């Protein structure tokens, strides 16, 4: 285990250095690009019979339980760090669109991708049960803003758009994991039917919110009772890891719990319970954790190509699945936006649907969930198309979203949207 960790950290550091020194892409995109390029070169060398380095690398990657590393290791810290940096006031201003995107949008994308992939796979002679197609829809629905938020800021995107993308991604992870868990139980015959699934959804999602509030309150009072930055930073780390593990033990949504706790600590704890020195140490610590874990995660994504079953029909399904996921994203985002415009009278940034669609990148959680499927041809197919969608979203959408935003800014002279901050509460009573 130590040798594997040493190799991963060293490789990540090398990719980060090469990217910063020569390529200058956003770090998440840059390290993944280099790891993926190296993996493809190793596959090519192995195919040509040149050395056995590719075989050794493949064996190394096969020893890494990607699902365990992401879902029960990195995810809690990444979500907490992300939630810590979100202003609760902005989140409140955008609570209605974020809530609809994270809930109905996620469910809508799951159904659309599930139905569409069932048709696509059947046309290619890859017919798999409809429940597995819905599982693909659930695991590919959550978005990951890490690789795109820095680009949006540098391109001058309205802050309200950043808030929507960040808020949606923080909460749709938890919703998607709950939906995926329910569907997986139904697919494997371990669930208790639809009624049980609906109860599980309520238990996991709402229970996660309540448990997260309890964690945040406990953390707030513990931090407020002392003034020692090292201990306070350690308390937040214990809150994340211990709270996430306990939530999972109680069959509550760990992702939702740590997001809620992170929002409470980041907004109330930092302001009311910490000294300026502690805030500085806390922000520095979690910023470093966020950067390091994301770099490791994206390198792992780049390396995962080494263990994929690149069967020709699977590869044909990849571009079709990419188009399907983008279409489903467009519809699942567009429906709430149109409904809010017409029924609630809310105004949105011009081209909001386009930006939310193209900026809805997929990340490591999708690959981790695909790897959680039981062994079989369904898993191999879903893993390949999931990887293809994730790679496309990061490398193509991630690298082009900045130009898209700048082009739309130049075209329409975008300004912060009317439903942002001050006008939102007065105009809509929120």
Secondary structure, DSSP 8 states (H G I E B T S, - for coil): -HHHHHHHHHHHHHHHHHIIIII---HHHHHHHHHHHHHHHHHHHHHTT--SHHHHHHHHHHTS-HHHHIIIIIHHHHHHHHHHTS-HHHHHHTHHHHHHIIIIIHHHHHHHHHHHHHHHHHHTT----HHHHHHHHHHHH----HHHHHHHHHTT--HHHHHHHHHHHHHHHHHHHHHHHHHHHHHTT-S--HHHHHHHHHHHHHHHHHHHHHHHHHHHHHHHT---HHHHHHHHHHHHHHHHHHHHHTTS-HHHHHHHHHHHIIIIIHHHS--HHHHHHHHHHHHHHHHHHHHHHHHHHHHGGGG----HHHHHHHHHHHHHHHHHHHHHHHHHHHHHHHHS-----TTHHHHHHHT----HHHHHHHHTS-SSHHHHHHHHHHHHHHHHIIIIIHHHHHHHHHHHHHHH-----TTSHHHHHHHH--
